[in-house]
Amino acid sequence: MRHDGRFERHDGASGSKRRSYVIGQADLHARNLHHVPLYVSVDEPDNARMARRQSRALVLLAHGSPAPAWRQPLIDIAAAARAMTDDSVVLAWLAHAEPDLATCVTHLVAAGATRIEVTPLFFASGGHVTRDVPAIIATLSQRFKDVSITVGPAIGERPAVKLAIARSAVTPTD
């Protein structure tokens, strides 16, 4: 098991590869999350199992990029969010990466989620958040009529996020 926050690959019983994310122990202690397991799965089947236990699920939606280094901070955020809640938390990409929003919602609904909350991991509500995401949600809402699918504001518009960014911006880097 790695503790440097990088992906590990494991061969499952069926011979398929699973992607796993490991949160470093020091990172958990720094965030006062030392009580959570170090191993956090980002596999759809594991998240689907979590969704069966409750009806609420969270989808963190990011733009996406073909560059793994660009995606990594968002994967880290999703892993930290999973460690903070018993709700199912999945990370979806709008473009350039998988899984996409429709795939994540489909898996969560199949697992029993009846209330899905989408949080756009965007700094502001530009065209993707105001036009593209609502169109995708409208299609999914028509497909899954018994499921409540809501979209919150862009994460960067939340006061707590603005304050955290401002604090980080004025903090000297080492």
JONOR-V761977 format. One line per field, one symbol per residue. ss: DSSP state (H for helix, E for strand, C for the rest). Layout:
# JONOR-V761977
ss->???
This chain:
# JONOR-V761977
ss->CCCCCCEEEEECCCCCEEEEEECCHHHHHHCCCCCCCCEEECCHHHHHHHHHHCCEEEEEEECCCCCHHHHHHHHHHHHHHHHHCCCEEEEEECCCCCCEHHHHHHHHHHCCCCEEEEEECCCCCCHHHHHHHHHHHHHHHHHCCCCEEEECCCHHHCHHHHHHHHHHHHCCCC
